[in-house]
């Protein structure tokens, strides 16, 4: 019997529109890509309740959602957004380097030879 105010994680992910189907939600949980209050969700039958914080890894993005309620159906997107509060940091703008990124270790131009440099080398070798 399901306790009042609690719901299976796979159903909740489906109702919140994080994934397209319950089977994909179950695969996501089993793969270890969902955490409930910092603990890895081991099974699709793990329960969530309002107040839990979920960390979900989807396609190179990490979502941090606080559960606000349980769903009764997979409704429109506006209804799904009422099930959680998005606490994720904003994504980094494209074109900007990540602040933790390691700078290049070699000097500019000291990498692979350019096409022009290769042609000059080939021409010098051919003159021998």
Secondary structure, 3 states (H helix, E strand, C coil): CCCCCEEEHHHHHHHCCCCCCHHHHHHHHHCCCEEECCEECCCCCCEEECCCEEEEEECCEEEEEEECCCCCCCCCHHHHHHHEEECCCCCCCCCCCCCCCCCCCCCCCCCCCCHHHHHHHHHHHHHC
